[in-house]
């Protein structure tokens, strides 16, 4: 796509945006700058710090992964209470960096300031089939996240997997998160996450219409990958992007019309589907390498992909090897590169500084999960190649990785392999999305149980902090 085409596409989207972005925060509430001006373009996702992805998350080098990510310039982390021990493990790793213990080798370690990174979590989903979007539970969930993450505030909170509950429940949860933002000062930005793109679009419009304030962010997962690119159509295919944007029927144009500031892309490997190991058929003995030999994979027990899609992706892995590649690296590079471009064209990305210039450029933001340091470093190599090809640099990068052949030539190689080899091989599975929720889904959280919170110290401890804050006249979430 030429610069002229990109400018035309962006202008066309802007022309369709009828929603005002003026917020209706309560009088006296601190107004944070737009999310796109502060959120980094690459976020480390920690859904992998969970038994859904690894047999024993506690045995993972989670502290080393987080520390290495910070060294390499990662400045945002995504988690959820639904991800098992993820919040606790991430909080422990970050606490070790924020409050480092002196040692003989480093008697005066430098602490990582809380203001140097962003924390993103979610609320509303409890376990696989249990959801509680009541204001009381949302409040409890956020306050519990603060304790687990060792932080006085979280930067961004999503209503987790909104397709499983009613629009009325989503609205109630969004309002409570905004109350926690305006009154308690423990949340800065509010968004929604989920799988079906059309549901996310509908709910974004509903939130604006019913509350008069747009969402700060929408997190979409599994819909901008080498297997399914619905979220980025038509920009990703360069097919009449400006015309479609003017109609307002593309997902990103609909999000812009609803005033959404940032749309993030996640699960770029299809939750393990687009990897060399893939998701084994149910009849197979699943195996995955976790750095310490072979062990059973938990993915096959819960992954929603049908058998034939799993087999089709196995063929993609074979084709990648035949081309001298690994499927996961091809999928990572394609998604990072193309979403960065689409985010710029559709004006739904985040600010990134140009080299030797103070003028920022918007770039599509991605959440990437890893379960090993090698995976992290491979992902960062691909990301650095993306930025280099765009003439950009990530802000705050402090670490370095040895350079490799990750620039423009690799971009063309990956695009060629995906377009000419992998997409044709997918056949009818290109663009397929499994239903979410499954037909017959029922929330196991009974009506009488909604809003009932555990009898622990979470709420009492927060109330004590509020009393101390009010006496001292200081906001707990403004540091």
Secondary structure, DSSP 8 states (H G I E B T S, - for coil): --HHHHHHHHHHHHHH--S-------TT------GGGTS-SEEEE-TTSSTTTSS-GGGS-HHHHHHHHHHTT--EEE--TTSTTHHHHHHHHHHHHHT----SS-TT-----GGGSEEEEEESEEETTEE---HHHHHHHHHHHHHHHT-S-EEEEEES-GGGS-HHHHHHHHHHHHHIIIII--EEEEEEEES-HHHHHHHHHHHHHHHSS--SEEEEESSSSSS--GGGTTGGGTSSHHHHHHHT-SHHHHHHHTT--EEEEE-TTTTTTTSSS----TTS---EE-SSSEE--SHHHH----HHHHHHHHHHHHHHHHTT--HHHHHHHHHHHHHHHHHHHHT-SEEEEBTT-S-EEEE-EEEEE-SSHHHHHHHHHHHHHHHHHTTB--TT--------S-SHHHHHHHHHHIIIIIHHHHGGGTT----SS-TT---SS-GGGTT---SSSHHHHHHHHHHHHHHHT--TT--
